[in-house]
Amino acid sequence: MAVELCYAGKPTKEVAGELGIATDLVRRWKREYVRYNEGSFSGKGNANLTTEQKEIVRLKKELKDAQMERDILKKAVSIFSRSDGKYFNS
């Protein structure tokens, strides 16, 4: 609403005064709107991320999952490669 009023021609300071909020806050909202457009003001806990940033987050999660799988497999190899015959009848 505040950003829309500013883009409709109302001065930022006036919009902030009418809404009872800081002028700097309205300016920040305007910058976010310019940067993220439709992705702005996405709600609680939803970060405003560019497509590239979303891809980075996805890849980091994928890497973390792969590292966890690797660690599990390393432990399994060490358990099954013991020479005490506990897991193999040789």
PDB file as gemmi writes it, atoms N, CA and C in Angstrom:
CRYST1    1.000    1.000    1.000  90.00  90.00  90.00 P 1                      
ATOM      1  N   MET A   1       0.820  -1.182   0.000  1.00  0.00           N  
ATOM      2  CA  MET A   1       0.000   0.000   0.000  1.00  0.00           C  
ATOM      3  C   MET A   1       0.867   1.249   0.000  1.00  0.00           C  
ATOM      4  N   ALA A   2       1.851   1.305   0.897  1.00  0.00           N  
ATOM      5  CA  ALA A   2       2.718   2.475   0.996  1.00  0.00           C  
ATOM      6  C   ALA A   2       3.488   2.685  -0.298  1.00  0.00           C  
ATOM      7  N   VAL A   3       4.028   1.608  -0.841  1.00  0.00           N  
ATOM      8  CA  VAL A   3       4.800   1.708  -2.077  1.00  0.00           C  
ATOM      9  C   VAL A   3       3.899   2.156  -3.219  1.00  0.00           C  
ATOM     10  N   GLU A   4       2.694   1.619  -3.275  1.00  0.00           N  
ATOM     11  CA  GLU A   4       1.748   2.006  -4.322  1.00  0.00           C  
ATOM     12  C   GLU A   4       1.424   3.494  -4.247  1.00  0.00           C  
ATOM     13  N   LEU A   5       1.249   4.004  -3.035  1.00  0.00           N  
ATOM     14  CA  LEU A   5       0.968   5.433  -2.868  1.00  0.00           C  
ATOM     15  C   LEU A   5       2.136   6.274  -3.362  1.00  0.00           C  
ATOM     16  N   CYS A   6       3.351   5.836  -3.075  1.00  0.00           N  
ATOM     17  CA  CYS A   6       4.534   6.572  -3.534  1.00  0.00           C  
ATOM     18  C   CYS A   6       4.615   6.579  -5.054  1.00  0.00           C  
ATOM     19  N   TYR A   7       4.363   5.433  -5.659  1.00  0.00           N  
ATOM     20  CA  TYR A   7       4.422   5.361  -7.114  1.00  0.00           C  
ATOM     21  C   TYR A   7       3.244   6.058  -7.780  1.00  0.00           C  
ATOM     22  N   ALA A   8       2.212   6.343  -7.015  1.00  0.00           N  
ATOM     23  CA  ALA A   8       1.075   7.098  -7.546  1.00  0.00           C  
ATOM     24  C   ALA A   8       1.359   8.599  -7.516  1.00  0.00           C  
ATOM     25  N   GLY A   9       2.519   8.975  -6.973  1.00  0.00           N  
ATOM     26  CA  GLY A   9       2.912  10.375  -6.992  1.00  0.00           C  
ATOM     27  C   GLY A   9       2.956  11.063  -5.639  1.00  0.00           C  
ATOM     28  N   LYS A  10       2.562  10.384  -4.608  1.00  0.00           N  
ATOM     29  CA  LYS A  10       2.578  10.971  -3.270  1.00  0.00           C  
ATOM     30  C   LYS A  10       4.006  10.930  -2.724  1.00  0.00           C  
ATOM     31  N   PRO A  11       4.465  12.007  -2.095  1.00  0.00           N  
ATOM     32  CA  PRO A  11       5.821  12.019  -1.541  1.00  0.00           C  
ATOM     33  C   PRO A  11       6.000  10.960  -0.445  1.00  0.00           C  
ATOM     34  N   THR A  12       7.177  10.383  -0.414  1.00  0.00           N  
ATOM     35  CA  THR A  12       7.491   9.327   0.554  1.00  0.00           C  
ATOM     36  C   THR A  12       7.270   9.801   1.983  1.00  0.00           C  
ATOM     37  N   LYS A  13       7.713  11.006   2.272  1.00  0.00           N  
ATOM     38  CA  LYS A  13       7.582  11.547   3.628  1.00  0.00           C  
ATOM     39  C   LYS A  13       6.112  11.666   4.030  1.00  0.00           C  
ATOM     40  N   GLU A  14       5.289  12.091   3.094  1.00  0.00           N  
ATOM     41  CA  GLU A  14       3.854  12.238   3.357  1.00  0.00           C  
ATOM     42  C   GLU A  14       3.196  10.869   3.595  1.00  0.00           C  
ATOM     43  N   VAL A  15       3.557   9.901   2.781  1.00  0.00           N  
ATOM     44  CA  VAL A  15       3.011   8.547   2.933  1.00  0.00           C  
ATOM     45  C   VAL A  15       3.389   7.988   4.305  1.00  0.00           C  
ATOM     46  N   ALA A  16       4.653   8.153   4.681  1.00  0.00           N  
ATOM     47  CA  ALA A  16       5.120   7.658   5.976  1.00  0.00           C  
ATOM     48  C   ALA A  16       4.368   8.338   7.115  1.00  0.00           C  
ATOM     49  N   GLY A  17       4.164   9.637   7.002  1.00  0.00           N  
ATOM     50  CA  GLY A  17       3.445  10.375   8.040  1.00  0.00           C  
ATOM     51  C   GLY A  17       2.009   9.906   8.185  1.00  0.00           C  
ATOM     52  N   GLU A  18       1.336   9.689   7.073  1.00  0.00           N  
ATOM     53  CA  GLU A  18      -0.060   9.240   7.103  1.00  0.00           C  
ATOM     54  C   GLU A  18      -0.193   7.847   7.728  1.00  0.00           C  
ATOM     55  N   LEU A  19       0.798   7.008   7.492  1.00  0.00           N  
ATOM     56  CA  LEU A  19       0.744   5.641   8.004  1.00  0.00           C  
ATOM     57  C   LEU A  19       1.375   5.506   9.389  1.00  0.00           C  
ATOM     58  N   GLY A  20       2.012   6.571   9.840  1.00  0.00           N  
ATOM     59  CA  GLY A  20       2.634   6.550  11.165  1.00  0.00           C  
ATOM     60  C   GLY A  20       3.866   5.667  11.243  1.00  0.00           C  
ATOM     61  N   ILE A  21       4.617   5.626  10.155  1.00  0.00           N  
ATOM     62  CA  ILE A  21       5.841   4.822  10.119  1.00  0.00           C  
ATOM     63  C   ILE A  21       7.012   5.702   9.694  1.00  0.00           C  
ATOM     64  N   ALA A  22       8.214   5.204   9.886  1.00  0.00           N  
ATOM     65  CA  ALA A  22       9.416   5.964   9.543  1.00  0.00           C  
ATOM     66  C   ALA A  22       9.563   6.096   8.029  1.00  0.00           C  
ATOM     67  N   THR A  23      10.049   7.255   7.612  1.00  0.00           N  
ATOM     68  CA  THR A  23      10.279   7.514   6.191  1.00  0.00           C  
ATOM     69  C   THR A  23      11.291   6.520   5.622  1.00  0.00           C  
ATOM     70  N   ASP A  24      12.323   6.210   6.408  1.00  0.00           N  
ATOM     71  CA  ASP A  24      13.341   5.253   5.948  1.00  0.00           C  
ATOM     72  C   ASP A  24      12.748   3.876   5.656  1.00  0.00           C  
ATOM     73  N   LEU A  25      11.743   3.499   6.413  1.00  0.00           N  
ATOM     74  CA  LEU A  25      11.086   2.212   6.194  1.00  0.00           C  
ATOM     75  C   LEU A  25      10.385   2.193   4.831  1.00  0.00           C  
ATOM     76  N   VAL A  26       9.701   3.266   4.518  1.00  0.00           N  
ATOM     77  CA  VAL A  26       9.020   3.350   3.213  1.00  0.00           C  
ATOM     78  C   VAL A  26      10.054   3.330   2.094  1.00  0.00           C  
ATOM     79  N   ARG A  27      11.164   4.034   2.288  1.00  0.00           N  
ATOM     80  CA  ARG A  27      12.231   4.036   1.274  1.00  0.00           C  
ATOM     81  C   ARG A  27      12.782   2.628   1.065  1.00  0.00           C  
ATOM     82  N   ARG A  28      12.973   1.895   2.168  1.00  0.00           N  
ATOM     83  CA  ARG A  28      13.477   0.522   2.059  1.00  0.00           C  
ATOM     84  C   ARG A  28      12.486  -0.349   1.288  1.00  0.00           C  
ATOM     85  N   TRP A  29      11.201  -0.192   1.602  1.00  0.00           N  
ATOM     86  CA  TRP A  29      10.179  -0.963   0.897  1.00  0.00           C  
ATOM     87  C   TRP A  29      10.198  -0.664  -0.597  1.00  0.00           C  
ATOM     88  N   LYS A  30      10.400   0.603  -0.940  1.00  0.00           N  
ATOM     89  CA  LYS A  30      10.462   0.982  -2.359  1.00  0.00           C  
ATOM     90  C   LYS A  30      11.654   0.312  -3.036  1.00  0.00           C  
ATOM     91  N   ARG A  31      12.813   0.304  -2.358  1.00  0.00           N  
ATOM     92  CA  ARG A  31      14.006  -0.349  -2.920  1.00  0.00           C  
ATOM     93  C   ARG A  31      13.760  -1.844  -3.118  1.00  0.00           C  
ATOM     94  N   GLU A  32      13.137  -2.480  -2.120  1.00  0.00           N  
ATOM     95  CA  GLU A  32      12.847  -3.912  -2.236  1.00  0.00           C  
ATOM     96  C   GLU A  32      11.889  -4.183  -3.391  1.00  0.00           C  
ATOM     97  N   TYR A  33      10.926  -3.297  -3.555  1.00  0.00           N  
ATOM     98  CA  TYR A  33       9.969  -3.486  -4.644  1.00  0.00           C  
ATOM     99  C   TYR A  33      10.678  -3.385  -5.991  1.00  0.00           C  
ATOM    100  N   VAL A  34      11.590  -2.417  -6.112  1.00  0.00           N  
ATOM    101  CA  VAL A  34      12.332  -2.257  -7.360  1.00  0.00           C  
ATOM    102  C   VAL A  34      13.204  -3.492  -7.608  1.00  0.00           C  
ATOM    103  N   ARG A  35      13.820  -3.996  -6.547  1.00  0.00           N  
ATOM    104  CA  ARG A  35      14.732  -5.130  -6.695  1.00  0.00           C  
ATOM    105  C   ARG A  35      14.010  -6.447  -6.951  1.00  0.00           C  
ATOM    106  N   TYR A  36      12.945  -6.717  -6.195  1.00  0.00           N  
ATOM    107  CA  TYR A  36      12.289  -8.024  -6.268  1.00  0.00           C  
ATOM    108  C   TYR A  36      10.954  -8.022  -6.992  1.00  0.00           C  
ATOM    109  N   ASN A  37      10.403  -6.860  -7.244  1.00  0.00           N  
ATOM    110  CA  ASN A  37       9.137  -6.707  -7.951  1.00  0.00           C  
ATOM    111  C   ASN A  37       8.041  -7.555  -7.317  1.00  0.00           C  
ATOM    112  N   GLU A  38       7.552  -8.564  -7.995  1.00  0.00           N  
ATOM    113  CA  GLU A  38       6.443  -9.368  -7.486  1.00  0.00           C  
ATOM    114  C   GLU A  38       6.836 -10.223  -6.281  1.00  0.00           C  
ATOM    115  N   GLY A  39       8.137 -10.455  -6.096  1.00  0.00           N  
ATOM    116  CA  GLY A  39       8.587 -11.270  -4.978  1.00  0.00           C  
ATOM    117  C   GLY A  39       8.720 -10.490  -3.684  1.00  0.00           C  
ATOM    118  N   SER A  40       8.464  -9.200  -3.743  1.00  0.00           N  
ATOM    119  CA  SER A  40       8.577  -8.364  -2.550  1.00  0.00           C  
ATOM    120  C   SER A  40       7.495  -8.704  -1.545  1.00  0.00           C  
ATOM    121  N   PHE A  41       7.834  -8.500  -0.274  1.00  0.00           N  
ATOM    122  CA  PHE A  41       6.870  -8.628   0.815  1.00  0.00           C  
ATOM    123  C   PHE A  41       6.209 -10.006   0.786  1.00  0.00           C  
ATOM    124  N   SER A  42       7.054 -11.014   0.775  1.00  0.00           N  
ATOM    125  CA  SER A  42       6.552 -12.379   0.616  1.00  0.00           C  
ATOM    126  C   SER A  42       5.982 -12.988   1.892  1.00  0.00           C  
ATOM    127  N   GLY A  43       6.079 -12.318   2.993  1.00  0.00           N  
ATOM    128  CA  GLY A  43       5.483 -12.815   4.228  1.00  0.00           C  
ATOM    129  C   GLY A  43       6.502 -13.343   5.215  1.00  0.00           C  
ATOM    130  N   LYS A  44       6.009 -13.783   6.355  1.00  0.00           N  
ATOM    131  CA  LYS A  44       6.878 -14.269   7.431  1.00  0.00           C  
ATOM    132  C   LYS A  44       7.723 -15.448   6.979  1.00  0.00           C  
ATOM    133  N   GLY A  45       9.011 -15.330   7.244  1.00  0.00           N  
ATOM    134  CA  GLY A  45       9.910 -16.445   7.007  1.00  0.00           C  
ATOM    135  C   GLY A  45      10.229 -16.740   5.558  1.00  0.00           C  
ATOM    136  N   ASN A  46       9.650 -16.049   4.644  1.00  0.00           N  
ATOM    137  CA  ASN A  46       9.915 -16.280   3.231  1.00  0.00           C  
ATOM    138  C   ASN A  46      10.853 -15.202   2.729  1.00  0.00           C  
ATOM    139  N   ALA A  47      12.083 -15.584   2.515  1.00  0.00           N  
ATOM    140  CA  ALA A  47      13.079 -14.615   2.081  1.00  0.00           C  
ATOM    141  C   ALA A  47      12.808 -14.167   0.651  1.00  0.00           C  
ATOM    142  N   ASN A  48      13.144 -12.918   0.381  1.00  0.00           N  
ATOM    143  CA  ASN A  48      13.046 -12.389  -0.973  1.00  0.00           C  
ATOM    144  C   ASN A  48      14.333 -12.761  -1.696  1.00  0.00           C  
ATOM    145  N   LEU A  49      14.296 -13.791  -2.483  1.00  0.00           N  
ATOM    146  CA  LEU A  49      15.490 -14.271  -3.153  1.00  0.00           C  
ATOM    147  C   LEU A  49      15.340 -14.173  -4.659  1.00  0.00           C  
ATOM    148  N   THR A  50      16.466 -13.856  -5.302  1.00  0.00           N  
ATOM    149  CA  THR A  50      16.479 -13.874  -6.756  1.00  0.00           C  
ATOM    150  C   THR A  50      16.521 -15.331  -7.201  1.00  0.00           C  
ATOM    151  N   THR A  51      16.350 -15.559  -8.474  1.00  0.00           N  
ATOM    152  CA  THR A  51      16.392 -16.916  -9.017  1.00  0.00           C  
ATOM    153  C   THR A  51      17.739 -17.568  -8.726  1.00  0.00           C  
ATOM    154  N   GLU A  52      18.816 -16.795  -8.883  1.00  0.00           N  
ATOM    155  CA  GLU A  52      20.152 -17.324  -8.636  1.00  0.00           C  
ATOM    156  C   GLU A  52      20.329 -17.689  -7.163  1.00  0.00           C  
ATOM    157  N   GLN A  53      19.824 -16.848  -6.268  1.00  0.00           N  
ATOM    158  CA  GLN A  53      19.939 -17.121  -4.839  1.00  0.00           C  
ATOM    159  C   GLN A  53      19.142 -18.370  -4.455  1.00  0.00           C  
ATOM    160  N   LYS A  54      17.973 -18.542  -5.050  1.00  0.00           N  
ATOM    161  CA  LYS A  54      17.175 -19.743  -4.790  1.00  0.00           C  
ATOM    162  C   LYS A  54      17.924 -20.991  -5.246  1.00  0.00           C  
ATOM    163  N   GLU A  55      18.600 -20.892  -6.396  1.00  0.00           N  
ATOM    164  CA  GLU A  55      19.376 -22.014  -6.918  1.00  0.00           C  
ATOM    165  C   GLU A  55      20.530 -22.344  -5.971  1.00  0.00           C  
ATOM    166  N   ILE A  56      21.183 -21.323  -5.426  1.00  0.00           N  
ATOM    167  CA  ILE A  56      22.279 -21.537  -4.480  1.00  0.00           C  
ATOM    168  C   ILE A  56      21.769 -22.250  -3.234  1.00  0.00           C  
ATOM    169  N   VAL A  57      20.634 -21.813  -2.708  1.00  0.00           N  
ATOM    170  CA  VAL A  57      20.045 -22.451  -1.527  1.00  0.00           C  
ATOM    171  C   VAL A  57      19.736 -23.919  -1.822  1.00  0.00           C  
ATOM    172  N   ARG A  58      19.156 -24.182  -2.988  1.00  0.00           N  
ATOM    173  CA  ARG A  58      18.819 -25.554  -3.368  1.00  0.00           C  
ATOM    174  C   ARG A  58      20.077 -26.416  -3.479  1.00  0.00           C  
ATOM    175  N   LEU A  59      21.119 -25.862  -4.106  1.00  0.00           N  
ATOM    176  CA  LEU A  59      22.357 -26.618  -4.277  1.00  0.00           C  
ATOM    177  C   LEU A  59      23.065 -26.873  -2.947  1.00  0.00           C  
ATOM    178  N   LYS A  60      23.007 -25.905  -2.042  1.00  0.00           N  
ATOM    179  CA  LYS A  60      23.613 -26.106  -0.717  1.00  0.00           C  
ATOM    180  C   LYS A  60      22.902 -27.227   0.033  1.00  0.00           C  
ATOM    181  N   LYS A  61      21.582 -27.271  -0.081  1.00  0.00           N  
ATOM    182  CA  LYS A  61      20.814 -28.332   0.573  1.00  0.00           C  
ATOM    183  C   LYS A  61      21.167 -29.690  -0.039  1.00  0.00           C  
ATOM    184  N   GLU A  62      21.268 -29.711  -1.362  1.00  0.00           N  
ATOM    185  CA  GLU A  62      21.617 -30.950  -2.055  1.00  0.00           C  
ATOM    186  C   GLU A  62      23.011 -31.426  -1.636  1.00  0.00           C  
ATOM    187  N   LEU A  63      23.952 -30.489  -1.506  1.00  0.00           N  
ATOM    188  CA  LEU A  63      25.308 -30.829  -1.076  1.00  0.00           C  
ATOM    189  C   LEU A  63      25.304 -31.391   0.340  1.00  0.00           C  
ATOM    190  N   LYS A  64      24.561 -30.757   1.224  1.00  0.00           N  
ATOM    191  CA  LYS A  64      24.475 -31.218   2.613  1.00  0.00           C  
ATOM    192  C   LYS A  64      23.929 -32.644   2.675  1.00  0.00           C  
ATOM    193  N   ASP A  65      22.877 -32.909   1.887  1.00  0.00           N  
ATOM    194  CA  ASP A  65      22.291 -34.252   1.845  1.00  0.00           C  
ATOM    195  C   ASP A  65      23.304 -35.278   1.331  1.00  0.00           C  
ATOM    196  N   ALA A  66      24.049 -34.914   0.281  1.00  0.00           N  
ATOM    197  CA  ALA A  66      25.036 -35.830  -0.293  1.00  0.00           C  
ATOM    198  C   ALA A  66      26.162 -36.103   0.701  1.00  0.00           C  
ATOM    199  N   GLN A  67      26.578 -35.073   1.447  1.00  0.00           N  
ATOM    200  CA  GLN A  67      27.629 -35.268   2.449  1.00  0.00           C  
ATOM    201  C   GLN A  67      27.155 -36.192   3.567  1.00  0.00           C  
ATOM    202  N   MET A  68      25.900 -36.051   3.963  1.00  0.00           N  
ATOM    203  CA  MET A  68      25.352 -36.904   5.005  1.00  0.00           C  
ATOM    204  C   MET A  68      25.305 -38.361   4.518  1.00  0.00           C  
ATOM    205  N   GLU A  69      24.876 -38.568   3.284  1.00  0.00           N  
ATOM    206  CA  GLU A  69      24.841 -39.917   2.719  1.00  0.00           C  
ATOM    207  C   GLU A  69      26.243 -40.515   2.667  1.00  0.00           C  
ATOM    208  N   ARG A  70      27.223 -39.707   2.259  1.00  0.00           N  
ATOM    209  CA  ARG A  70      28.610 -40.168   2.194  1.00  0.00           C  
ATOM    210  C   ARG A  70      29.101 -40.603   3.571  1.00  0.00           C  
ATOM    211  N   ASP A  71      28.815 -39.793   4.592  1.00  0.00           N  
ATOM    212  CA  ASP A  71      29.254 -40.120   5.954  1.00  0.00           C  
ATOM    213  C   ASP A  71      28.633 -41.427   6.444  1.00  0.00           C  
ATOM    214  N   ILE A  72      27.364 -41.631   6.124  1.00  0.00           N  
ATOM    215  CA  ILE A  72      26.688 -42.878   6.505  1.00  0.00           C  
ATOM    216  C   ILE A  72      27.345 -44.065   5.806  1.00  0.00           C  
ATOM    217  N   LEU A  73      27.640 -43.912   4.527  1.00  0.00           N  
ATOM    218  CA  LEU A  73      28.281 -44.999   3.774  1.00  0.00           C  
ATOM    219  C   LEU A  73      29.685 -45.289   4.297  1.00  0.00           C  
ATOM    220  N   LYS A  74      30.424 -44.257   4.686  1.00  0.00           N  
ATOM    221  CA  LYS A  74      31.761 -44.461   5.254  1.00  0.00           C  
ATOM    222  C   LYS A  74      31.676 -45.300   6.525  1.00  0.00           C  
ATOM    223  N   LYS A  75      30.711 -44.976   7.367  1.00  0.00           N  
ATOM    224  CA  LYS A  75      30.534 -45.737   8.607  1.00  0.00           C  
ATOM    225  C   LYS A  75      30.156 -47.184   8.300  1.00  0.00           C  
ATOM    226  N   ALA A  76      29.282 -47.364   7.322  1.00  0.00           N  
ATOM    227  CA  ALA A  76      28.858 -48.716   6.951  1.00  0.00           C  
ATOM    228  C   ALA A  76      30.040 -49.523   6.430  1.00  0.00           C  
ATOM    229  N   VAL A  77      30.874 -48.915   5.611  1.00  0.00           N  
ATOM    230  CA  VAL A  77      32.045 -49.613   5.069  1.00  0.00           C  
ATOM    231  C   VAL A  77      32.971 -50.032   6.201  1.00  0.00           C  
ATOM    232  N   SER A  78      33.179 -49.140   7.158  1.00  0.00           N  
ATOM    233  CA  SER A  78      34.083 -49.489   8.265  1.00  0.00           C  
ATOM    234  C   SER A  78      33.502 -50.622   9.110  1.00  0.00           C  
ATOM    235  N   ILE A  79      32.207 -50.656   9.277  1.00  0.00           N  
ATOM    236  CA  ILE A  79      31.568 -51.726  10.055  1.00  0.00           C  
ATOM    237  C   ILE A  79      31.659 -53.056   9.311  1.00  0.00           C  
ATOM    238  N   PHE A  80      31.318 -53.060   8.029  1.00  0.00           N  
ATOM    239  CA  PHE A  80      31.274 -54.307   7.266  1.00  0.00           C  
ATOM    240  C   PHE A  80      32.647 -54.799   6.824  1.00  0.00           C  
ATOM    241  N   SER A  81      33.666 -53.972   6.924  1.00  0.00           N  
ATOM    242  CA  SER A  81      34.994 -54.417   6.499  1.00  0.00           C  
ATOM    243  C   SER A  81      35.839 -54.916   7.667  1.00  0.00           C  
ATOM    244  N   ARG A  82      35.262 -55.021   8.843  1.00  0.00           N  
ATOM    245  CA  ARG A  82      35.979 -55.587   9.992  1.00  0.00           C  
ATOM    246  C   ARG A  82      36.327 -57.043   9.692  1.00  0.00           C  
ATOM    247  N   SER A  83      37.456 -57.458  10.221  1.00  0.00           N  
ATOM    248  CA  SER A  83      37.894 -58.838   9.957  1.00  0.00           C  
ATOM    249  C   SER A  83      37.519 -59.796  11.083  1.00  0.00           C  
ATOM    250  N   ASP A  84      36.626 -59.390  11.956  1.00  0.00           N  
ATOM    251  CA  ASP A  84      36.246 -60.270  13.063  1.00  0.00           C  
ATOM    252  C   ASP A  84      35.200 -61.311  12.663  1.00  0.00           C  
ATOM    253  N   GLY A  85      34.733 -61.273  11.443  1.00  0.00           N  
ATOM    254  CA  GLY A  85      33.793 -62.262  10.954  1.00  0.00           C  
ATOM    255  C   GLY A  85      32.384 -62.108  11.480  1.00  0.00           C  
ATOM    256  N   LYS A  86      32.133 -61.048  12.135  1.00  0.00           N  
ATOM    257  CA  LYS A  86      30.813 -60.843  12.729  1.00  0.00           C  
ATOM    258  C   LYS A  86      29.721 -60.715  11.663  1.00  0.00           C  
ATOM    259  N   TYR A  87      30.063 -60.123  10.522  1.00  0.00           N  
ATOM    260  CA  TYR A  87      29.053 -59.884   9.495  1.00  0.00           C  
ATOM    261  C   TYR A  87      29.198 -60.803   8.283  1.00  0.00           C  
ATOM    262  N   PHE A  88      30.323 -61.513   8.203  1.00  0.00           N  
ATOM    263  CA  PHE A  88      30.535 -62.387   7.056  1.00  0.00           C  
ATOM    264  C   PHE A  88      30.920 -63.775   7.544  1.00  0.00           C  
ATOM    265  N   ASN A  89      30.518 -64.784   6.832  1.00  0.00           N  
ATOM    266  CA  ASN A  89      30.898 -66.165   7.161  1.00  0.00           C  
ATOM    267  C   ASN A  89      32.047 -66.590   6.257  1.00  0.00           C  
ATOM    268  N   SER A  90      33.242 -66.120   6.531  1.00  0.00           N  
ATOM    269  CA  SER A  90      34.361 -66.495   5.673  1.00  0.00           C  
ATOM    270  C   SER A  90      35.443 -67.205   6.421  1.00  0.00           C  
TER     271      SER A  90                                                      
END                                                                             
